[in-house]
Amino acid sequence: MLSGPARALAPRFLTRTNHASTSFFQPRASPYMAASASVDEGEEEIATCQGESGVLEGPMVSLSEWQGWGTDSPLPAAVVAAIKEMLDLEREFGDKMKFGGVGSKIKGKLRIIDDKKKRSVYAKLSNPEQKLQYFTARQVACRLVGSRGYLCQKCWLPKEDCMCSRIVPCNLLHGIRFWLYMHPKDFLRQNNTGKLLWQLFGNQAATMCVFGIPEQEEIMWDAFKTAGKDTVWLLYPNVNSSPKSVGDINLDRSFSEENKEKPLNFVLLDGTWSNSSAMYRRLKERWATIWGEEDLPCVSLSSLGASAMHKLRPQPAWDRTCTAAAGAGLLSELDLHENFRGLGLDKQADAIEDSLDILLDALTARRRRMGRSITRKERHNNCI
């Protein structure tokens, strides 16, 4: 598809949206990798080559395979096109792609060729929205193809370390819904914790939405418009001039089966803190486009303790925690409200904490087996 001079094919399969275009993917010395990851992201997973399997040894990713990773959304068109690019590159050069390391990066002889072509395509895209969608599609496509047959689709761990049998699913209270707004660099990461929420509650109660995948973002915003703006809250600390707490949420409503079409929607940003600002800006711009208000309603938790995962994935400040622990903290604070007493939110919060312990055990066991350290250097010493 990209043989010869790089063609500006990306606009053909990327979706234009009618909300304000974002500006956080400006060309740099390395224009394609415009969103920088955390400097120690590479330390957070086992960098292991996926053997000799190339994408030609398996079919194009199917809808059922895509949805097996934790989503009910349609198969993204841009991701399909990105995978086809890789298939065409393999056919053109008669070699198989190999994947390995954090994010299932392309390895071997085709890596340099592929990198030049994707940079050329990215540079030809003038619209920031197209740049974001192309970047995201490439990230997701490489992780899908590179993880095939290697990671468990449910827990995103290597199959030999699968922890699914230890997770005990439960029901989230009717009238509450989590949205995991996930950065593409966190998609299929082994130490990602947001995945635990839909493992526990199912993807109708805890829904993954990948930043820059329009099919999933439209599903999320359509749900918000149906439920109404007063039902949408972003769990994100200290961004508004007047920060709000759980006590500021309007809880004068029925939390029953009959009210499930208009639940309280809580958005959790699922990615590194260095990537969260771009995700927040995108949500804020879309909010302003739909409802004409500058301030996206954000809520902060009044008390947060360090989660079990801090041992392997420290946070940049004492008042920040991993995605799943934030979800547990939210449920715990909601449980204190009189409208929720006796409805089991405390037990659902405990289930999240238990799943974090299970994930930590699985990752720790793997690190020990691989001869790696099971502790990480603290990233904040002067914040308390």
C-alpha positions as CSV (number, residue, x, y, z in Angstrom):
1,M,0.0,0.0,0.0
2,L,2.9,2.3,0.7
3,S,5.2,1.0,-2.0
4,G,7.1,3.7,-4.0
5,P,6.9,7.2,-2.7
6,A,4.8,7.4,0.4
7,R,1.3,8.2,-0.5
8,A,-1.0,10.4,1.6
9,L,-3.3,7.4,2.1
10,A,-4.1,8.1,5.7
11,P,-6.8,10.7,5.0
12,R,-8.6,8.1,3.0
13,F,-9.3,5.9,6.0
14,L,-9.2,8.3,8.9
15,T,-12.3,9.9,10.3
16,R,-12.8,13.6,10.5
17,T,-14.7,14.7,13.5
18,N,-16.7,17.9,13.9
19,H,-15.2,18.9,17.3
20,A,-12.4,21.3,17.8
21,S,-9.1,19.9,16.4
22,T,-6.4,19.2,18.9
23,S,-3.0,20.7,18.7
24,F,-0.9,18.4,20.8
25,F,0.6,16.4,17.9
26,Q,2.9,19.0,16.4
27,P,5.9,17.8,14.3
28,R,9.1,17.4,16.2
29,A,12.5,16.0,15.5
30,S,10.7,12.7,15.5
31,P,7.3,13.7,14.1
32,Y,5.5,10.4,14.2
33,M,6.1,9.7,17.8
34,A,4.6,13.0,18.8
35,A,3.2,11.9,22.2
36,S,6.1,11.2,24.5
37,A,5.8,8.3,26.9
38,S,7.1,8.1,30.4
39,V,10.9,7.8,30.5
40,D,10.6,4.6,32.5
41,E,7.8,3.1,30.6
42,G,10.2,0.6,29.1
43,E,11.1,-0.7,32.6
44,E,7.5,-1.5,33.4
45,E,7.1,-4.6,31.2
46,I,9.1,-7.6,30.2
47,A,10.7,-6.8,26.9
48,T,10.5,-10.1,25.1
49,C,10.5,-10.9,21.4
50,Q,7.4,-12.6,20.1
51,G,9.4,-15.3,18.4
52,E,9.4,-15.7,14.6
53,S,5.7,-15.1,13.9
54,G,4.9,-12.4,11.4
55,V,1.5,-11.0,10.5
56,L,1.3,-13.1,7.4
57,E,1.1,-16.3,9.5
58,G,-2.3,-15.1,10.8
59,P,-5.4,-13.6,9.2
60,M,-6.4,-9.9,9.3
61,V,-7.7,-9.1,12.8
62,S,-11.4,-10.1,12.9
63,L,-14.2,-8.4,14.8
64,S,-14.3,-11.2,17.3
65,E,-10.6,-11.1,17.9
66,W,-10.8,-7.3,18.4
67,Q,-13.6,-7.5,20.8
68,G,-11.9,-10.3,22.7
69,W,-9.4,-7.8,24.1
70,G,-12.1,-6.1,26.2
71,T,-14.4,-4.0,24.0
72,D,-17.8,-4.3,22.3
73,S,-17.0,-1.5,19.7
74,P,-16.8,-2.1,16.0
75,L,-13.4,-2.9,14.5
76,P,-11.7,0.5,13.9
77,A,-11.2,1.2,10.2
78,A,-7.9,3.0,10.7
79,V,-6.5,0.0,12.7
80,V,-7.5,-2.3,9.9
81,A,-5.8,0.0,7.4
82,A,-2.7,0.1,9.5
83,I,-2.5,-3.7,9.7
84,K,-3.0,-3.8,5.9
85,E,0.0,-1.5,5.5
86,M,2.1,-4.0,7.4
87,L,0.8,-6.9,5.4
88,D,1.6,-5.0,2.2
89,L,5.1,-4.3,3.4
90,E,5.8,-7.9,4.1
91,R,4.6,-8.9,0.7
92,E,6.6,-6.2,-1.0
93,F,9.9,-7.1,0.6
94,G,9.3,-10.9,1.1
95,D,10.1,-10.8,4.7
96,K,8.1,-11.3,7.9
97,M,7.7,-8.7,10.6
98,K,8.8,-9.6,14.1
99,F,7.6,-7.8,17.2
100,G,9.0,-7.4,20.7
101,G,9.6,-5.1,23.6
102,V,7.3,-2.6,25.2
103,G,4.3,-1.9,22.9
104,S,5.2,-4.8,20.5
105,K,7.5,-2.7,18.4
106,I,8.5,-3.9,15.0
107,K,11.9,-5.6,15.0
108,G,14.2,-6.9,12.4
109,K,15.0,-5.7,8.8
110,L,11.6,-4.2,8.1
111,R,11.7,-1.9,11.1
112,I,13.7,0.9,9.4
113,I,11.7,0.6,6.2
114,D,8.4,0.8,8.0
115,D,9.5,3.7,10.2
116,K,10.5,5.8,7.2
117,K,7.1,5.1,5.5
118,K,5.0,5.9,8.5
119,R,6.9,9.1,9.2
120,S,6.4,10.1,5.6
121,V,2.6,9.5,5.8
122,Y,2.4,11.3,9.1
123,A,4.3,14.4,7.8
124,K,1.8,14.7,4.9
125,L,-1.2,14.9,7.3
126,S,-2.1,18.5,7.8
127,N,-5.0,18.0,10.1
128,P,-4.2,17.4,13.8
129,E,-7.2,15.1,14.1
130,Q,-5.8,12.9,11.3
131,K,-2.4,12.9,12.9
132,L,-3.8,11.7,16.2
133,Q,-5.9,9.0,14.6
134,Y,-3.0,7.7,12.5
135,F,-0.7,7.7,15.5
136,T,-3.2,5.8,17.6
137,A,-4.1,3.3,14.8
138,R,-0.4,2.4,14.4
139,Q,0.1,1.9,18.1
140,V,-3.0,-0.3,18.4
141,A,-2.3,-2.3,15.3
142,C,1.3,-3.2,16.3
143,R,0.1,-4.2,19.8
144,L,-2.8,-6.3,18.3
145,V,-0.6,-8.2,15.8
146,G,2.5,-8.4,18.1
147,S,0.5,-9.8,21.0
148,R,-1.5,-12.4,19.0
149,G,-0.9,-15.9,20.6
150,Y,1.3,-14.4,23.2
151,L,-0.9,-12.4,25.6
152,C,-4.1,-13.6,27.3
153,Q,-6.9,-11.6,25.8
154,K,-8.6,-11.0,29.1
155,C,-5.8,-10.1,31.5
156,W,-3.2,-8.9,29.0
157,L,-0.5,-11.0,30.6
158,P,1.7,-13.6,28.9
159,K,-0.3,-16.8,28.7
160,E,2.0,-18.6,31.1
161,D,1.3,-15.9,33.7
162,C,-2.5,-15.7,33.1
163,M,-4.3,-14.6,36.3
164,C,-7.9,-15.0,35.0
165,S,-8.7,-18.0,37.1
166,R,-8.1,-15.9,40.2
167,I,-10.3,-13.0,39.3
168,V,-13.9,-13.3,40.7
169,P,-16.3,-11.2,38.5
170,C,-19.1,-9.3,40.3
171,N,-21.8,-6.8,39.3
172,L,-21.3,-3.1,39.6
173,L,-24.3,-1.2,41.0
174,H,-26.9,-0.3,38.4
175,G,-26.8,3.4,37.7
176,I,-23.0,3.7,37.8
177,R,-20.8,3.3,34.7
178,F,-17.0,3.6,34.4
179,W,-15.4,4.8,31.2
180,L,-11.7,3.9,30.8
181,Y,-10.3,6.6,28.5
182,M,-7.1,4.8,27.6
183,H,-4.0,6.2,25.9
184,P,-2.9,3.9,23.0
185,K,0.4,3.3,24.7
186,D,-1.4,1.7,27.6
187,F,-3.4,-0.6,25.3
188,L,-2.4,-4.2,26.1
189,R,0.3,-3.1,28.6
190,Q,0.8,-5.9,31.1
191,N,0.8,-3.7,34.1
192,N,-2.2,-1.6,33.0
193,T,-4.8,-1.6,35.8
194,G,-7.8,-0.2,34.1
195,K,-8.4,-3.6,32.5
196,L,-9.2,-5.0,35.9
197,L,-12.5,-2.9,36.0
198,W,-14.0,-4.7,33.0
199,Q,-12.6,-8.0,34.0
200,L,-14.6,-7.6,37.3
201,F,-17.7,-5.8,36.2
202,G,-17.9,-6.5,32.4
203,N,-17.4,-4.1,29.6
204,Q,-21.0,-2.7,29.8
205,A,-20.3,-1.4,33.3
206,A,-16.6,-0.5,32.7
207,T,-16.1,0.4,29.0
208,M,-12.7,0.9,27.3
209,C,-12.4,3.9,25.0
210,V,-9.0,4.4,23.4
211,F,-7.8,8.0,22.9
212,G,-7.9,8.6,19.1
213,I,-10.2,5.7,18.1
214,P,-13.2,7.5,16.7
215,E,-15.5,4.5,16.7
216,Q,-15.1,4.1,20.5
217,E,-15.1,7.9,21.3
218,E,-18.4,8.3,19.5
219,I,-19.9,5.5,21.5
220,M,-18.8,7.2,24.7
221,W,-20.0,10.7,23.7
222,D,-23.4,9.3,22.5
223,A,-23.8,7.7,25.9
224,F,-23.1,11.0,27.6
225,K,-25.6,12.9,25.5
226,T,-28.2,10.3,26.2
227,A,-27.6,10.4,29.9
228,G,-27.2,14.2,30.1
229,K,-24.3,16.4,31.0
230,D,-25.2,16.4,34.7
231,T,-24.4,12.7,34.9
232,V,-20.8,12.9,33.5
233,W,-17.8,13.4,35.8
234,L,-14.1,13.1,35.1
235,L,-12.0,11.7,38.0
236,Y,-9.0,14.1,37.6
237,P,-7.4,16.1,40.4
238,N,-6.9,19.9,40.7
239,V,-7.7,21.2,37.2
240,N,-10.7,23.5,37.8
241,S,-10.6,26.8,39.7
242,S,-13.1,25.3,42.2
243,P,-12.2,21.6,42.6
244,K,-15.2,19.4,43.4
245,S,-15.4,16.3,45.5
246,V,-17.7,13.3,45.5
247,G,-20.0,15.3,47.9
248,D,-20.7,17.8,45.1
249,I,-22.2,15.1,42.8
250,N,-26.0,15.2,42.5
251,L,-27.1,11.9,44.0
252,D,-30.8,12.6,44.2
253,R,-31.8,9.8,41.9
254,S,-32.8,6.1,41.8
255,F,-30.0,3.6,41.3
256,S,-32.0,0.8,40.0
257,E,-32.4,-1.4,36.9
258,E,-35.0,1.1,35.5
259,N,-32.4,3.9,35.5
260,K,-29.6,2.1,33.8
261,E,-30.0,4.0,30.5
262,K,-29.1,7.3,32.3
263,P,-26.3,6.2,34.8
264,L,-23.8,8.3,36.5
265,N,-20.8,8.2,34.1
266,F,-17.3,8.4,35.6
267,V,-14.4,8.9,33.2
268,L,-11.0,7.6,34.4
269,L,-7.9,8.6,32.4
270,D,-6.0,5.4,31.8
271,G,-2.4,6.2,30.9
272,T,0.8,7.7,32.3
273,W,0.5,11.1,33.9
274,S,2.7,12.6,31.2
275,N,0.1,11.5,28.6
276,S,-3.0,12.5,30.6
277,S,-2.9,16.2,29.8
278,A,-3.5,15.6,26.1
279,M,-6.3,13.3,26.9
280,Y,-7.8,15.9,29.3
281,R,-7.6,18.6,26.6
282,R,-9.4,16.4,24.1
283,L,-12.2,15.7,26.5
284,K,-12.5,19.3,27.4
285,E,-12.7,20.5,23.8
286,R,-15.4,18.0,22.9
287,W,-17.3,19.0,26.0
288,A,-17.2,22.6,25.0
289,T,-18.3,21.7,21.5
290,I,-21.4,19.7,22.7
291,W,-22.5,21.7,25.7
292,G,-20.8,25.1,25.2
293,E,-19.1,25.1,28.6
294,E,-15.4,25.5,29.1
295,D,-15.1,23.6,32.4
296,L,-15.3,19.9,32.2
297,P,-16.8,18.7,35.5
298,C,-13.9,17.1,37.4
299,V,-14.0,15.4,40.8
300,S,-11.2,14.7,43.2
301,L,-11.1,12.1,45.9
302,S,-10.7,13.3,49.4
303,S,-8.4,10.5,50.6
304,L,-6.2,8.2,48.6
305,G,-3.7,5.7,50.0
306,A,-0.9,4.1,48.0
307,S,-2.2,1.1,46.0
308,A,-0.5,-2.2,45.9
309,M,0.7,-1.4,42.4
310,H,2.9,1.4,43.6
311,K,5.5,-1.2,44.3
312,L,5.9,-1.8,40.6
313,R,4.6,1.4,39.1
314,P,5.3,4.4,41.3
315,Q,3.3,7.6,40.8
316,P,4.8,11.1,40.3
317,A,3.2,12.5,43.5
318,W,1.7,11.2,46.7
319,D,-1.9,12.2,45.8
320,R,-1.9,10.2,42.5
321,T,-2.7,6.6,42.1
322,C,-3.3,3.9,39.4
323,T,-6.5,3.7,37.5
324,A,-8.1,0.8,39.3
325,A,-7.2,2.1,42.7
326,A,-8.8,5.4,41.8
327,G,-12.0,3.5,40.8
328,A,-11.9,1.7,44.1
329,G,-11.5,5.0,46.0
330,L,-14.4,6.5,44.2
331,L,-16.7,3.6,45.1
332,S,-15.5,3.8,48.7
333,E,-16.4,7.5,48.9
334,L,-19.8,7.0,47.2
335,D,-20.5,4.2,49.7
336,L,-20.4,6.8,52.5
337,H,-23.3,8.7,50.9
338,E,-26.7,8.0,52.4
339,N,-28.2,7.2,49.0
340,F,-25.7,4.3,48.6
341,R,-25.7,2.8,52.0
342,G,-26.3,-1.0,52.0
343,L,-26.0,-1.2,48.2
344,G,-22.7,-3.1,48.2
345,L,-20.3,-0.4,46.9
346,D,-17.8,-1.2,49.6
347,K,-17.7,-4.8,48.5
348,Q,-17.2,-3.8,44.9
349,A,-14.3,-1.5,46.0
350,D,-12.8,-4.4,47.9
351,A,-13.1,-6.6,44.8
352,I,-11.0,-4.0,42.9
353,E,-8.4,-3.9,45.6
354,D,-8.2,-7.7,45.6
355,S,-7.7,-7.8,41.9
356,L,-4.9,-5.3,42.2
357,D,-3.2,-7.7,44.7
358,I,-3.7,-10.6,42.2
359,L,-2.1,-8.5,39.3
360,L,0.8,-7.5,41.5
361,D,1.4,-11.1,42.5
362,A,1.4,-12.2,38.8
363,L,3.7,-9.4,37.7
364,T,6.0,-10.0,40.7
365,A,6.2,-13.8,40.0
366,R,7.1,-13.1,36.4
367,R,9.8,-10.6,37.3
368,R,11.4,-13.0,39.8
369,R,11.4,-15.8,37.1
370,M,13.0,-13.4,34.6
371,G,15.6,-12.4,37.2
372,R,14.4,-8.8,37.4
373,S,14.0,-6.5,40.4
374,I,10.6,-6.6,42.1
375,T,10.8,-3.0,43.4
376,R,11.0,0.3,41.7
377,K,12.7,3.5,42.6
378,E,10.4,6.0,44.2
379,R,9.6,8.9,42.0
380,H,8.5,11.4,44.6
381,N,10.5,12.2,47.8
382,N,9.5,15.7,48.5
383,C,5.8,15.7,48.0
384,I,4.5,14.7,51.4
